[in-house]
C-alpha cells in the first residue's frame, strides 16, 4: 500500500505542476498581447503628438501672428520716435 500512496502523491504533484505551467504560459501570452496593444497605443500617441507640435508651430509662427495682428486686429508697430529703450 505504501508505494501506491507515494505514486498517487507524485501523480497529483506532477499534474499540479503541469496545470501551473499551462496557467503561467497562458498568462504570459495574455500579458504579451496587452504589451503589444500598449506599444501600438504609444506609437499612435507619439504620432499625434508630433502632428500637434507641427500644428502648434504653424499657428504660433511669427509671420502668422504678425499677419493676424495687422489684418484682423488692426494693430500696427509704433513709430520709431515713440520707442523707449530701457536698460537695467
Buried (B, 14 or more C-beta within 10 A) or exposed (E): EEEEEEEEEEEEEEEEEEEEEEEEEEEEEEEEEEEEEEEEEEEEEEEEEEEEEEEEEEEEEEEEEEEEEEEEEEEEEEEEEEEEEEEE
